Amino acid sequence: MDFNTIKEQEQAYILHSYGRVDVALDHGKGCEAWDVEGKHYYDFTSGIGVNALGYCDDGWVKAVSAQAARIQHMSNYYYCTPNVALAEKLAKASGLCRSFFCNSGAEANECAIKIARKYGEKKGAHKIVTLKNSFHGRTLTTLAATGQDAFHQIFTPLTEGFVYAEGNDIADLESKLDGSVCAVMLESVQGEGGVVPMDEEYLKAVRALCDQHDMLLILDEVQTGVGRTGYFFSYQGCGILPDVVTTAKGLGGGLPIAVCIAGEKVKDIFAPGMNGSTFGGNPVASAGALEVVSRVADEAFLEQVREKGEYFKEQLLKLPNVEFVRGRGLMLGIKVKNRDAHDVLSACAKAGLLILTAKELVRFLPPLTITKDEIDAGLKIFAEQIQD
């Protein structure tokens, strides 16, 4: 089927909730993809941080295919072998205790919010402090948790009970603590907010405040988790441990799976019936996630992610029209001088490089398995599109 036919079908039969680029991908391998008309691309998006091992990784395909041939789904009334194995690996990789599996980052964050509300019952506290410029999902409750006014103006009234503080400003956060707060929820790097890292000292201070006021610290690692920043979870590079962590995107390697992991303080907070998800812990998605976690939760692998992230930064900063680069590991935001980020995205797609934006920045979230040769090839295209 040619591209124009596909675009016409999309316009006719799919709700117009996405601003699409004129690309229809057909197949891929690793960091490379081809569209329906055979055009080749280097992919620096990995499906917005989802394809952690790249397209159609051999080990991942084998794990998913084998599980699909055994049993593809079961009710959560029954025990699921790959899901139980995944939960054990995540407990060991995170330093936390027990997992709730679902389908998306928003759903995982909803679970974390429920845990916080339940925890706060003992002192009559139900409010959650999140950060301005944050992004936590697109359900009504996670939109309310998102600290951006633009997301609060369309679907009102939103869920109440969220208070917004300035990121990297511990005094502002402390000023919001009036006894009604049960948790602080934040991203260690604000992804959709423009790839804005939180300072290590700030994160440590937030952890101390939560301990002092008997509040939960919830870290939203939907985008930063599963090796993206060069640590299995970003907080592991900051020397802190949250009470609850959520992640999704890269976890399934391309299949929808998300998790909310509870620490010691709240590992027994749920009773049967308090939360659920029909497809949560699906055997096939769990098998894919097992392959991802088994490979990414390895210090040698993570060290390579950190090295490739530094290589990216070094090469980008050599380009005359790059104003700055920020982020951690393979989660990078780039400010291009005198160019609109969306114009750069469109130009790169036409030239054979797939990239993302985050507010006024260009954003790179390549597969964690990307090679230096692939980095160089993609950056050659990028440099050509941003030159004067």
C-alpha positions as a Python dict, from the first residue, in 0.01 Angstrom:
ca = {
    (1, 'M'): (0, 0, 0),
    (2, 'D'): (141, 345, -90),
    (3, 'F'): (184, 625, 160),
    (4, 'N'): (-96, 849, 29),
    (5, 'T'): (-352, 568, 60),
    (6, 'I'): (-245, 501, 419),
    (7, 'K'): (-267, 871, 504),
    (8, 'E'): (-616, 895, 355),
    (9, 'Q'): (-730, 592, 558),
    (10, 'E'): (-588, 744, 876),
    (11, 'Q'): (-766, 1071, 815),
    (12, 'A'): (-1096, 892, 750),
    (13, 'Y'): (-1097, 633, 1029),
    (14, 'I'): (-876, 745, 1321),
    (15, 'L'): (-958, 1022, 1568),
    (16, 'H'): (-735, 1321, 1503),
    (17, 'S'): (-543, 1317, 1832),
    (18, 'Y'): (-190, 1303, 1687),
    (19, 'G'): (14, 1549, 1486),
    (20, 'R'): (183, 1302, 1253),
    (21, 'V'): (495, 1327, 1038),
    (22, 'D'): (461, 1211, 677),
    (23, 'V'): (626, 874, 738),
    (24, 'A'): (464, 528, 740),
    (25, 'L'): (714, 277, 876),
    (26, 'D'): (698, -80, 750),
    (27, 'H'): (985, -270, 913),
    (28, 'G'): (1303, -219, 1108),
    (29, 'K'): (1612, -374, 1261),
    (30, 'G'): (1810, -227, 1547),
    (31, 'C'): (1843, 149, 1498),
    (32, 'E'): (1732, 140, 1134),
    (33, 'A'): (1386, 142, 977),
    (34, 'W'): (1229, 143, 630),
    (35, 'D'): (898, 292, 527),
    (36, 'V'): (627, 143, 304),
    (37, 'E'): (799, 284, -4),
    (38, 'G'): (1142, 148, 88),
    (39, 'K'): (1303, 467, 219),
    (40, 'H'): (1569, 414, 486),
    (41, 'Y'): (1586, 595, 822),
    (42, 'Y'): (1810, 608, 1126),
    (43, 'D'): (1580, 616, 1428),
    (44, 'F'): (1676, 835, 1724),
    (45, 'T'): (1328, 799, 1880),
    (46, 'S'): (1288, 426, 1958),
    (47, 'G'): (912, 483, 1961),
    (48, 'I'): (951, 759, 2225),
    (49, 'G'): (1188, 551, 2435),
    (50, 'V'): (998, 222, 2397),
    (51, 'N'): (1215, 4, 2173),
    (52, 'A'): (1497, -20, 2426),
    (53, 'L'): (1673, -297, 2231),
    (54, 'G'): (1587, -145, 1894),
    (55, 'Y'): (1359, -286, 1628),
    (56, 'C'): (1307, -663, 1618),
    (57, 'D'): (1601, -762, 1839),
    (58, 'D'): (1666, -1135, 1787),
    (59, 'G'): (1653, -1230, 2155),
    (60, 'W'): (1339, -1027, 2216),
    (61, 'V'): (1161, -1170, 1911),
    (62, 'K'): (1249, -1523, 2022),
    (63, 'A'): (1123, -1467, 2378),
    (64, 'V'): (796, -1307, 2266),
    (65, 'S'): (730, -1562, 1991),
    (66, 'A'): (794, -1858, 2220),
    (67, 'Q'): (555, -1725, 2484),
    (68, 'A'): (287, -1640, 2224),
    (69, 'A'): (300, -2002, 2109),
    (70, 'R'): (245, -2128, 2466),
    (71, 'I'): (-28, -1905, 2610),
    (72, 'Q'): (-99, -1546, 2510),
    (73, 'H'): (-327, -1428, 2791),
    (74, 'M'): (-483, -1540, 3116),
    (75, 'S'): (-698, -1386, 3384),
    (76, 'N'): (-530, -1241, 3691),
    (77, 'Y'): (-721, -1505, 3886),
    (78, 'Y'): (-429, -1733, 3798),
    (79, 'Y'): (-55, -1731, 3853),
    (80, 'C'): (154, -1630, 3550),
    (81, 'T'): (506, -1774, 3537),
    (82, 'P'): (680, -1506, 3323),
    (83, 'N'): (511, -1228, 3518),
    (84, 'V'): (622, -1365, 3856),
    (85, 'A'): (977, -1402, 3722),
    (86, 'L'): (967, -1043, 3596),
    (87, 'A'): (848, -914, 3932),
    (88, 'E'): (1142, -1081, 4105),
    (89, 'K'): (1391, -929, 3861),
    (90, 'L'): (1239, -585, 3904),
    (91, 'A'): (1252, -609, 4283),
    (92, 'K'): (1622, -692, 4266),
    (93, 'A'): (1694, -427, 4002),
    (94, 'S'): (1504, -151, 4185),
    (95, 'G'): (1582, -221, 4551),
    (96, 'L'): (1207, -217, 4619),
    (97, 'C'): (961, -496, 4695),
    (98, 'R'): (636, -567, 4511),
    (99, 'S'): (500, -484, 4167),
    (100, 'F'): (161, -398, 4022),
    (101, 'F'): (156, -452, 3646),
    (102, 'C'): (-59, -261, 3400),
    (103, 'N'): (-40, -128, 3044),
    (104, 'S'): (81, 233, 3038),
    (105, 'G'): (274, 489, 3234),
    (106, 'A'): (-44, 679, 3314),
    (107, 'E'): (-199, 364, 3460),
    (108, 'A'): (114, 296, 3667),
    (109, 'N'): (104, 654, 3798),
    (110, 'E'): (-265, 614, 3885),
    (111, 'C'): (-163, 314, 4095),
    (112, 'A'): (107, 518, 4270),
    (113, 'I'): (-148, 792, 4344),
    (114, 'K'): (-384, 533, 4495),
    (115, 'I'): (-102, 402, 4713),
    (116, 'A'): (-26, 756, 4832),
    (117, 'R'): (-389, 833, 4911),
    (118, 'K'): (-422, 507, 5105),
    (119, 'Y'): (-100, 577, 5295),
    (120, 'G'): (-219, 927, 5386),
    (121, 'E'): (-541, 803, 5546),
    (122, 'K'): (-367, 748, 5881),
    (123, 'K'): (-305, 1123, 5922),
    (124, 'G'): (-596, 1252, 5717),
    (125, 'A'): (-370, 1369, 5434),
    (126, 'H'): (-462, 1326, 5067),
    (127, 'K'): (-277, 1593, 4868),
    (128, 'I'): (20, 1514, 4645),
    (129, 'V'): (285, 1768, 4551),
    (130, 'T'): (408, 1742, 4192),
    (131, 'L'): (639, 1976, 4004),
    (132, 'K'): (562, 2255, 3763),
    (133, 'N'): (660, 2157, 3407),
    (134, 'S'): (603, 1787, 3488),
    (135, 'F'): (416, 1532, 3280),
    (136, 'H'): (254, 1225, 3437),
    (137, 'G'): (-1, 1100, 3182),
    (138, 'R'): (-324, 1168, 2995),
    (139, 'T'): (-597, 1022, 3215),
    (140, 'L'): (-799, 1284, 3401),
    (141, 'T'): (-611, 1216, 3725),
    (142, 'T'): (-262, 1208, 3575),
    (143, 'L'): (-343, 1522, 3375),
    (144, 'A'): (-426, 1682, 3709),
    (145, 'A'): (-93, 1559, 3845),
    (146, 'T'): (85, 1711, 3546),
    (147, 'G'): (217, 2053, 3641),
    (148, 'Q'): (150, 2233, 3313),
    (149, 'D'): (-142, 2475, 3275),
    (150, 'A'): (-185, 2389, 2907),
    (151, 'F'): (-298, 2038, 3005),
    (152, 'H'): (-549, 2170, 3259),
    (153, 'Q'): (-763, 2384, 3030),
    (154, 'I'): (-943, 2136, 2805),
    (155, 'F'): (-1098, 1856, 3012),
    (156, 'T'): (-1202, 2028, 3333),
    (157, 'P'): (-1297, 1958, 3602),
    (158, 'L'): (-992, 1745, 3676),
    (159, 'T'): (-925, 1534, 3985),
    (160, 'E'): (-853, 1756, 4285),
    (161, 'G'): (-577, 1710, 4540),
    (162, 'F'): (-260, 1814, 4355),
    (163, 'V'): (-29, 2101, 4451),
    (164, 'Y'): (251, 2224, 4222),
    (165, 'A'): (601, 2325, 4330),
    (166, 'E'): (899, 2464, 4142),
    (167, 'G'): (1154, 2202, 4042),
    (168, 'N'): (1503, 2226, 4193),
    (169, 'D'): (1368, 2463, 4463),
    (170, 'I'): (1350, 2285, 4797),
    (171, 'A'): (1226, 2596, 4980),
    (172, 'D'): (925, 2622, 4748),
    (173, 'L'): (845, 2255, 4800),
    (174, 'E'): (872, 2290, 5177),
    (175, 'S'): (633, 2587, 5169),
    (176, 'K'): (362, 2359, 5024),
    (177, 'L'): (372, 2118, 5320),
    (178, 'D'): (79, 2219, 5538),
    (179, 'G'): (-2, 1881, 5693),
    (180, 'S'): (-242, 1777, 5416),
    (181, 'V'): (28, 1629, 5189),
    (182, 'C'): (75, 1251, 5175),
    (183, 'A'): (335, 1229, 4896),
    (184, 'V'): (571, 1407, 4660),
    (185, 'M'): (570, 1279, 4302),
    (186, 'L'): (832, 1387, 4051),
    (187, 'E'): (1045, 1295, 3750),
    (188, 'S'): (1422, 1296, 3803),
    (189, 'V'): (1445, 1425, 3445),
    (190, 'Q'): (1138, 1602, 3309),
    (191, 'G'): (1105, 1448, 2964),
    (192, 'E'): (801, 1602, 2797),
    (193, 'G'): (876, 1920, 2990),
    (194, 'G'): (1194, 1980, 2789),
    (195, 'V'): (1449, 1724, 2916),
    (196, 'V'): (1509, 1913, 3242),
    (197, 'P'): (1717, 1720, 3502),
    (198, 'M'): (1658, 1764, 3873),
    (199, 'D'): (1976, 1834, 4067),
    (200, 'E'): (2117, 1548, 4273),
    (201, 'E'): (2121, 1759, 4589),
    (202, 'Y'): (1760, 1860, 4532),
    (203, 'L'): (1652, 1496, 4502),
    (204, 'K'): (1836, 1410, 4823),
    (205, 'A'): (1670, 1703, 4999),
    (206, 'V'): (1327, 1589, 4879),
    (207, 'R'): (1396, 1242, 5014),
    (208, 'A'): (1490, 1393, 5352),
    (209, 'L'): (1176, 1611, 5360),
    (210, 'C'): (957, 1309, 5287),
    (211, 'D'): (1118, 1120, 5574),
    (212, 'Q'): (1081, 1419, 5807),
    (213, 'H'): (710, 1468, 5731),
    (214, 'D'): (614, 1100, 5689),
    (215, 'M'): (528, 1143, 5321),
    (216, 'L'): (590, 901, 5036),
    (217, 'L'): (846, 981, 4769),
    (218, 'I'): (711, 865, 4432),
    (219, 'L'): (945, 875, 4133),
    (220, 'D'): (788, 871, 3789),
    (221, 'E'): (1047, 686, 3579),
    (222, 'V'): (812, 609, 3292),
    (223, 'Q'): (1067, 757, 3052),
    (224, 'T'): (1388, 757, 3257),
    (225, 'G'): (1362, 396, 3375),
    (226, 'V'): (1501, 71, 3231),
    (227, 'G'): (1847, 201, 3150),
    (228, 'R'): (1755, 521, 2966),
    (229, 'T'): (1981, 747, 3177),
    (230, 'G'): (2263, 495, 3211),
    (231, 'Y'): (2129, 349, 3536),
    (232, 'F'): (1853, 91, 3553),
    (233, 'F'): (1653, 353, 3738),
    (234, 'S'): (1767, 714, 3728),
    (235, 'Y'): (1752, 749, 4109),
    (236, 'Q'): (2033, 494, 4136),
    (237, 'G'): (2269, 756, 3996),
    (238, 'C'): (2161, 1001, 4268),
    (239, 'G'): (2204, 785, 4578),
    (240, 'I'): (1841, 783, 4691),
    (241, 'L'): (1568, 521, 4719),
    (242, 'P'): (1201, 613, 4660),
    (243, 'D'): (904, 456, 4835),
    (244, 'V'): (732, 396, 4501),
    (245, 'V'): (864, 398, 4144),
    (246, 'T'): (673, 372, 3818),
    (247, 'T'): (804, 280, 3476),
    (248, 'A'): (671, 177, 3135),
    (249, 'K'): (797, 273, 2786),
    (250, 'G'): (1124, 74, 2754),
    (251, 'L'): (1015, -204, 2988),
    (252, 'G'): (838, -419, 2729),
    (253, 'G'): (1081, -354, 2446),
    (254, 'G'): (788, -267, 2218),
    (255, 'L'): (487, -428, 2386),
    (256, 'P'): (251, -243, 2623),
    (257, 'I'): (348, -311, 2982),
    (258, 'A'): (399, -83, 3281),
    (259, 'V'): (469, -131, 3648),
    (260, 'C'): (428, 44, 3981),
    (261, 'I'): (683, -95, 4230),
    (262, 'A'): (619, -47, 4602),
    (263, 'G'): (892, -31, 4863),
    (264, 'E'): (906, -170, 5214),
    (265, 'K'): (690, 105, 5367),
    (266, 'V'): (391, 33, 5142),
    (267, 'K'): (441, -323, 5019),
    (268, 'D'): (131, -445, 5208),
    (269, 'I'): (-95, -145, 5141),
    (270, 'F'): (-326, -314, 4890),
    (271, 'A'): (-579, -587, 4956),
    (272, 'P'): (-741, -795, 4678),
    (273, 'G'): (-990, -584, 4484),
    (274, 'M'): (-830, -246, 4553),
    (275, 'N'): (-671, -226, 4210),
    (276, 'G'): (-667, -427, 3889),
    (277, 'S'): (-594, -434, 3517),
    (278, 'T'): (-730, -689, 3269),
    (279, 'F'): (-412, -702, 3063),
    (280, 'G'): (-175, -625, 3351),
    (281, 'G'): (105, -881, 3364),
    (282, 'N'): (13, -1030, 3025),
    (283, 'P'): (234, -1337, 2959),
    (284, 'V'): (361, -1223, 2618),
    (285, 'A'): (437, -867, 2732),
    (286, 'S'): (604, -1010, 3044),
    (287, 'A'): (821, -1240, 2834),
    (288, 'G'): (938, -942, 2628),
    (289, 'A'): (1005, -743, 2944),
    (290, 'L'): (1200, -1032, 3096),
    (291, 'E'): (1434, -1026, 2796),
    (292, 'V'): (1477, -650, 2824),
    (293, 'V'): (1540, -648, 3200),
    (294, 'S'): (1775, -948, 3185),
    (295, 'R'): (1998, -757, 2942),
    (296, 'V'): (1964, -399, 3057),
    (297, 'A'): (2005, -464, 3432),
    (298, 'D'): (2374, -537, 3376),
    (299, 'E'): (2641, -290, 3482),
    (300, 'A'): (2849, -341, 3168),
    (301, 'F'): (2544, -265, 2950),
    (302, 'L'): (2455, 42, 3157),
    (303, 'E'): (2812, 170, 3143),
    (304, 'Q'): (2793, 156, 2765),
    (305, 'V'): (2472, 362, 2774),
    (306, 'R'): (2649, 626, 2981),
    (307, 'E'): (2948, 625, 2744),
    (308, 'K'): (2727, 658, 2436),
    (309, 'G'): (2538, 942, 2601),
    (310, 'E'): (2864, 1130, 2659),
    (311, 'Y'): (2973, 1058, 2302),
    (312, 'F'): (2645, 1202, 2173),
    (313, 'K'): (2697, 1520, 2378),
    (314, 'E'): (3057, 1562, 2263),
    (315, 'Q'): (2967, 1526, 1897),
    (316, 'L'): (2661, 1750, 1923),
    (317, 'L'): (2851, 2030, 2094),
    (318, 'K'): (3094, 2036, 1802),
    (319, 'L'): (2813, 2148, 1572),
    (320, 'P'): (2813, 2527, 1530),
    (321, 'N'): (2435, 2567, 1546),
    (322, 'V'): (2385, 2368, 1868),
    (323, 'E'): (2337, 2609, 2157),
    (324, 'F'): (2332, 2352, 2439),
    (325, 'V'): (2267, 1985, 2518),
    (326, 'R'): (2111, 1860, 2841),
    (327, 'G'): (1989, 1531, 2980),
    (328, 'R'): (2133, 1207, 3110),
    (329, 'G'): (2250, 894, 2931),
    (330, 'L'): (2057, 844, 2607),
    (331, 'M'): (1787, 1094, 2702),
    (332, 'L'): (1902, 1416, 2541),
    (333, 'G'): (1753, 1756, 2465),
    (334, 'I'): (1924, 1983, 2211),
    (335, 'K'): (1866, 2355, 2160),
    (336, 'V'): (1928, 2449, 1797),
    (337, 'K'): (2010, 2814, 1734),
    (338, 'N'): (1756, 3012, 1533),
    (339, 'R'): (1552, 2709, 1431),
    (340, 'D'): (1209, 2586, 1538),
    (341, 'A'): (1240, 2233, 1680),
    (342, 'H'): (938, 2106, 1486),
    (343, 'D'): (1084, 2239, 1161),
    (344, 'V'): (1405, 2052, 1238),
    (345, 'L'): (1206, 1735, 1306),
    (346, 'S'): (1030, 1758, 970),
    (347, 'A'): (1350, 1833, 780),
    (348, 'C'): (1531, 1541, 942),
    (349, 'A'): (1248, 1300, 861),
    (350, 'K'): (1265, 1399, 494),
    (351, 'A'): (1642, 1343, 502),
    (352, 'G'): (1618, 1000, 668),
    (353, 'L'): (1656, 1067, 1041),
    (354, 'L'): (1372, 1024, 1292),
    (355, 'I'): (1389, 1253, 1597),
    (356, 'L'): (1155, 1401, 1859),
    (357, 'T'): (1083, 1736, 2018),
    (358, 'A'): (1026, 1847, 2377),
    (359, 'K'): (890, 2202, 2391),
    (360, 'E'): (1153, 2420, 2219),
    (361, 'L'): (1416, 2146, 2210),
    (362, 'V'): (1496, 1866, 1972),
    (363, 'R'): (1495, 1539, 2168),
    (364, 'F'): (1688, 1215, 2111),
    (365, 'L'): (1577, 884, 2271),
    (366, 'P'): (1763, 628, 2056),
    (367, 'P'): (1769, 254, 2124),
    (368, 'L'): (2000, 169, 2412),
    (369, 'T'): (2178, -69, 2172),
    (370, 'I'): (2272, 202, 1922),
    (371, 'T'): (2633, 183, 1799),
    (372, 'K'): (2879, 469, 1758),
    (373, 'D'): (2874, 416, 1381),
    (374, 'E'): (2495, 462, 1387),
    (375, 'I'): (2531, 770, 1606),
    (376, 'D'): (2778, 917, 1357),
    (377, 'A'): (2556, 836, 1059),
    (378, 'G'): (2249, 992, 1219),
    (379, 'L'): (2437, 1299, 1340),
    (380, 'K'): (2573, 1357, 988),
    (381, 'I'): (2213, 1393, 867),
    (382, 'F'): (2125, 1608, 1168),
    (383, 'A'): (2419, 1841, 1110),
    (384, 'E'): (2319, 1891, 746),
    (385, 'Q'): (1962, 1987, 844),
    (386, 'I'): (2061, 2249, 1103),
    (387, 'Q'): (2341, 2418, 911),
    (388, 'D'): (2297, 2780, 800),
}
